[in-house]
Amino acid sequence: LASEEPPGKKQAAQSSKDELWHPSWVEATGERTIAQRLRAGPQDGEKMKLFTSWFCPFAQRAWIALEEKGVDYSYVEINPYEVDPQLPGGYTKKQLPIEVKKAMYPDFVQSSPRGLVPAVADPNGDKVWESLHVVQYVDERFDHPPFFLPKGDPLKRAHVRIWSDFVTERMQKNFYMLLMDQDPEKQATAKGAFFAECRTFAKAMSTDGPYFLGKEISMVDIALFPFWQRFLWVGGYYRGLVMPDDPEFRRLQSWWEACSERPAFKNTLV
Ligand SMILES: N[C@@H](CCC(=O)N[C@@H](CS)C(=O)NCC(=O)O)C(=O)O
């Protein structure tokens, strides 16, 4: 019986061909990228490895960074959670103990000491984890445009880091509270707080370009895109979240449209 198998033994669904794939899920542009990057080739040992989970917004940041830089990487799918065949796709949010992760994915845990995705491993031996640190590492390791932190501009580089952290610490955290809280009153409060953080962010955005800094993309765009995708898709589905119609949210909407048109971002939509 599937339910008697030890945790993690059964594979959670990753593509429409998998047993646990939920029939209501449609394959998106990102699934095509995954299929292409998963294909083991003779040169795979010489490629940078991306340890990732297709559903993880943090991991998607690292994924976008590699796609933007045009890196020939290989995609290594990790499921850091227990598998429950009763749930859609087999996905739970129950963390596997680090020893189990080590046994299942030894290379991954060598790159990510706590067994969190994302992490990258370069054939030269470099190993980096934590999404925003991976993005910055990829920026410097592949030292050509597009640059995720503006070169030679210490103040702008600092601001890019500050607003990238703001995405995680303020916008993402408040959205998560809105999603997790079951009490409608608390949900309304969380929604208000979430909108307020979004407006603060929008006011910090450049007025002369679609991206956060203006004409060029930066780490801030990469930091927010996976989460904005979930604010729209997950928030809309589970909380009927509709973004307000005001100058701040219109600015964010034009930002979202510009990012969605970039092939590197589009290639990661799942
Ligand atoms: N601060 C980390 C967060 C990464 C993270 O939470 N990843 C989740 C998946 S979305 C994970 O690996 N969870 C496994 C676990 O908690 O054991 C980052 O920015 O990379």
The ligand as an SDF file (V2000), in Angstrom:
LIG
                    3D

 20 19  0  0  0  0  0  0  0  0999 V2000
   15.6460   31.8360    2.7590 N   0  0  0  0  0  0  0  0  0  0  0  0
   15.6160   30.7690    1.8070 C   0  0  0  0  0  0  0  0  0  0  0  0
   14.2490   30.1190    1.7940 C   0  0  0  0  0  0  0  0  0  0  0  0
   14.1800   28.8990    0.8890 C   0  0  0  0  0  0  0  0  0  0  0  0
   13.0060   27.9760    1.2440 C   0  0  0  0  0  0  0  0  0  0  0  0
   12.2950   28.1950    2.2300 O   0  0  0  0  0  0  0  0  0  0  0  0
   12.7990   26.9260    0.4400 N   0  0  0  0  0  0  0  0  0  0  0  0
   11.7950   25.9350    0.7540 C   0  0  0  0  0  0  0  0  0  0  0  0
   10.9590   25.5370   -0.4450 C   0  0  0  0  0  0  0  0  0  0  0  0
    9.9710   26.8790   -1.0430 S   0  0  0  0  0  0  0  0  0  0  0  0
   12.4950   24.6750    1.2310 C   0  0  0  0  0  0  0  0  0  0  0  0
   13.5160   24.2970    0.7080 O   0  0  0  0  0  0  0  0  0  0  0  0
   11.9270   24.0100    2.2340 N   0  0  0  0  0  0  0  0  0  0  0  0
   12.4380   22.7700    2.7110 C   0  0  0  0  0  0  0  0  0  0  0  0
   12.4300   22.6850    4.2080 C   0  0  0  0  0  0  0  0  0  0  0  0
   11.9490   23.6230    4.8460 O   0  0  0  0  0  0  0  0  0  0  0  0
   12.9070   21.6830    4.7200 O   0  0  0  0  0  0  0  0  0  0  0  0
   16.0070   31.3110    0.4330 C   0  0  0  0  0  0  0  0  0  0  0  0
   15.7560   32.5090    0.1780 O   0  0  0  0  0  0  0  0  0  0  0  0
   16.5820   30.5730   -0.3760 O   0  0  0  0  0  0  0  0  0  0  0  0
  1  2  1  0
  2  3  1  0
  2 18  1  0
  3  4  1  0
  4  5  1  0
  5  6  2  0
  5  7  1  0
  7  8  1  0
  8  9  1  0
  8 11  1  0
  9 10  1  0
 11 12  2  0
 11 13  1  0
 13 14  1  0
 14 15  1  0
 15 16  2  0
 15 17  1  0
 18 19  2  0
 18 20  1  0
M  END
$$$$
